[in-house]
């Protein structure tokens, strides 16, 4: 299986790359800064240098050809402007979805955020972020040619993963380690029954594989 991850140098992405590579799977990460390529190679991933804010859908589709799945893990990051919440968090996800369709890649997992909602109110930068993420989720879910899964983690931590989570349509508020988010995505990629689901994720008491089976069947 070959997976291409947009935002390949992100904290969750690097963890996911290591997990997939350790399974013997092919994984590539899309990065904007070529100086980050060595980190991806160390993680076991191929580095693909493209800028999601300037690349065309056709150019991106070329990079996706031959993949079995794509993951949108890109983000404008803390401290970024409201404009970049739109150009990266929303438009980047939509561009990846369009390119995936062009490349014939059906499986699409998007890392969203708990509380994401295109109609979210408020004028703070985090409110803009939640609207952008909600709009991205809506756009991806509207594409019938994709086997999409929207994953909405709670507050992210850098604590060591426990391998124990709560994964459901609604979990309530909570936190979850980036380790465990990556582990859940790795399982979701191989779970066809998770297609068409929007799931919240927090730390919990259920082993990751069992949590994914519970929502996806199998």
C-alpha positions as CSV (number, residue, x, y, z in Angstrom):
1,X,0.0,0.0,0.0
2,X,1.2,3.5,-0.9
3,X,0.0,6.5,1.1
4,X,0.8,10.2,0.3
5,X,0.5,12.6,3.2
6,X,0.0,16.3,2.6
7,X,1.8,18.3,5.3
8,X,4.4,15.6,5.5
9,X,6.6,17.3,8.1
10,X,3.9,17.9,10.6
11,X,4.0,16.4,14.0
12,X,1.3,13.8,13.3
13,X,2.5,13.2,9.8
14,X,6.0,12.3,10.8
15,X,4.7,9.9,13.4
16,X,2.4,8.3,10.8
17,X,5.2,8.0,8.3
18,X,7.3,6.1,10.8
19,X,4.3,3.8,11.6
20,X,3.5,3.0,8.0
21,X,7.2,2.5,7.0
22,X,7.7,0.1,9.9
23,X,4.9,-2.0,8.5
24,X,6.7,-2.2,5.2
25,X,4.3,0.1,3.4
26,X,5.3,2.8,1.0
27,X,4.7,6.3,2.2
28,X,5.5,9.8,0.8
29,X,5.1,13.2,2.4
30,X,4.4,16.4,0.6
31,X,6.5,19.3,1.9
32,X,7.0,22.9,0.9
33,X,10.5,23.3,2.3
34,X,13.2,21.1,0.7
35,X,15.3,21.4,3.9
36,X,12.8,19.1,5.6
37,X,13.4,16.3,3.2
38,X,16.0,14.6,5.4
39,X,13.6,14.3,8.3
40,X,11.1,12.5,6.1
41,X,13.8,10.1,4.8
42,X,14.8,9.4,8.4
43,X,11.1,8.6,9.1
44,X,11.1,6.1,6.2
45,X,9.2,8.3,3.8
46,X,9.8,9.7,0.3
47,X,9.9,13.5,0.2
48,X,7.8,15.3,-2.4
49,X,8.5,19.0,-2.6
50,X,5.4,20.9,-3.6
51,X,3.7,24.0,-2.3
52,X,-0.1,23.4,-1.7
53,X,-0.7,27.2,-1.9
54,X,0.7,27.5,-5.4
55,X,0.6,24.1,-7.1
56,X,-2.2,23.2,-9.6
57,X,-4.5,20.3,-9.1
58,X,-3.0,18.6,-12.2
59,X,0.5,19.0,-10.9
60,X,-0.5,17.6,-7.5
61,X,-2.4,14.7,-9.2
62,X,0.8,13.7,-10.9
63,X,2.5,13.3,-7.5
64,X,-0.4,11.2,-6.3
65,X,-0.5,8.7,-9.2
66,X,0.0,5.2,-8.0
67,X,-1.1,5.9,-4.5
68,X,-3.7,3.9,-2.7
69,X,-4.6,6.6,-0.1
70,X,-4.0,10.2,0.7
71,X,-4.0,11.9,4.1
72,X,-4.5,15.6,4.6
73,X,-2.3,16.5,7.6
74,X,-1.3,20.0,6.5
75,X,-2.0,23.1,8.6
76,X,-1.2,26.8,8.7
77,X,0.1,26.3,12.2
78,X,-0.2,28.4,15.4
79,X,0.5,32.1,14.9
80,X,-0.6,32.1,11.2
81,X,-2.9,34.6,9.7
82,X,-6.6,34.3,9.0
83,X,-5.8,34.3,5.3
84,X,-3.6,31.2,5.7
85,X,-6.3,29.4,7.6
86,X,-8.2,29.7,4.3
87,X,-5.4,29.0,1.8
88,X,-3.9,26.0,3.7
89,X,-6.5,24.6,6.1
90,X,-9.4,24.9,3.7
91,X,-8.2,25.4,0.2
92,X,-5.3,22.9,0.7
93,X,-7.7,20.2,1.7
94,X,-10.0,20.9,-1.2
95,X,-7.1,20.9,-3.6
96,X,-5.9,17.5,-2.4
97,X,-9.4,16.1,-2.8
98,X,-9.6,17.4,-6.4
99,X,-6.1,16.0,-7.2
100,X,-7.0,12.7,-5.6
101,X,-10.0,12.4,-7.9
102,X,-7.9,13.3,-10.9
103,X,-5.3,10.6,-9.9
104,X,-7.9,8.0,-9.3
105,X,-7.1,7.7,-5.5
106,X,-10.3,7.0,-3.7
107,X,-9.2,6.7,0.0
108,X,-8.9,10.1,1.7
109,X,-8.4,10.7,5.4
110,X,-8.5,14.3,6.6
111,X,-7.3,15.4,10.0
112,X,-9.8,17.9,11.1
113,X,-10.5,19.4,14.6
114,X,-13.1,18.8,17.2
115,X,-15.6,21.7,16.9
116,X,-14.9,22.3,13.2
117,X,-18.0,23.9,11.7
118,X,-18.3,26.1,8.6
119,X,-21.0,28.1,10.4
120,X,-19.0,28.6,13.6
121,X,-19.3,32.1,15.0
122,X,-16.7,34.4,16.4
123,X,-14.0,36.8,15.3
124,X,-10.9,35.3,17.0
125,X,-8.3,33.5,14.9
126,X,-9.3,30.1,16.3
127,X,-12.9,30.8,15.2
128,X,-11.6,31.4,11.7
129,X,-9.6,28.1,12.0
130,X,-12.7,26.2,13.0
131,X,-14.7,27.7,10.1
132,X,-12.0,26.8,7.6
133,X,-11.7,23.3,8.9
134,X,-15.4,22.8,8.8
135,X,-15.6,24.1,5.3
136,X,-12.8,21.8,4.2
137,X,-14.7,18.8,5.8
138,X,-17.8,19.8,4.0
139,X,-16.0,20.0,0.6
140,X,-14.4,16.6,1.1
141,X,-17.6,15.0,2.2
142,X,-19.4,16.3,-0.9
143,X,-17.1,14.3,-3.3
144,X,-18.8,11.1,-4.0
145,X,-15.8,9.8,-5.9
146,X,-13.8,9.7,-2.6
147,X,-13.9,7.1,0.2
148,X,-13.4,9.8,2.8
149,X,-13.0,9.7,6.5
150,X,-13.0,12.9,8.6
151,X,-11.1,12.5,11.9
152,X,-11.6,15.2,14.5
153,X,-9.2,14.8,17.4
154,X,-9.6,16.6,20.7
155,X,-6.8,18.8,22.2
156,X,-3.5,17.4,21.0
157,X,-0.6,16.6,23.4
158,X,2.9,15.4,23.0
159,X,2.5,12.8,25.7
160,X,3.6,9.3,24.9
161,X,0.8,7.3,23.3
162,X,-1.0,4.8,25.3
163,X,-2.6,2.9,22.4
164,X,-6.0,3.4,24.2
165,X,-8.6,5.8,22.7
166,X,-12.2,6.7,22.4
167,X,-13.3,6.9,18.8
168,X,-17.0,7.7,18.0
169,X,-19.3,10.0,16.1
170,X,-19.4,12.0,19.3
171,X,-17.0,11.6,22.2
172,X,-17.3,14.8,24.2
173,X,-14.3,17.0,24.9
174,X,-11.0,15.6,25.8
175,X,-7.3,15.4,24.9
176,X,-5.4,12.8,22.9
177,X,-1.7,12.3,22.1
178,X,-0.3,12.8,18.7
179,X,1.1,9.3,18.9
180,X,-2.4,7.9,19.3
181,X,-3.8,10.1,16.5
182,X,-1.2,8.7,14.1
183,X,-1.9,5.1,15.2
184,X,-5.6,5.6,14.6
185,X,-5.0,7.0,11.1
186,X,-2.8,4.1,10.3
187,X,-5.6,1.7,11.2
188,X,-8.3,3.8,9.4
189,X,-6.3,3.7,6.2
190,X,-6.8,-0.1,6.0
191,X,-10.4,0.0,7.2
192,X,-12.8,0.3,4.2
193,X,-15.8,0.4,6.5
194,X,-14.6,3.7,7.9
195,X,-15.3,5.4,4.6
196,X,-18.1,8.0,4.9
197,X,-17.6,8.5,8.6
198,X,-16.9,11.6,10.6
199,X,-15.3,10.6,13.9
200,X,-14.2,12.3,17.0
201,X,-11.1,11.0,18.9
202,X,-9.9,11.4,22.4
203,X,-7.8,9.3,24.8
204,X,-9.8,6.5,26.3
205,X,-9.7,2.8,27.3
206,X,-10.1,0.9,24.1
207,X,-7.1,-0.4,22.1
208,X,-6.7,1.5,18.8
209,X,-7.3,-1.5,16.6
210,X,-10.4,-2.5,18.5
211,X,-11.7,1.1,18.4
212,X,-11.4,1.3,14.7
213,X,-13.0,-2.1,14.2
214,X,-15.9,-1.0,16.4
215,X,-16.8,2.0,14.1
216,X,-15.7,0.4,10.8
217,X,-16.8,-3.2,11.2
218,X,-14.5,-6.1,10.4
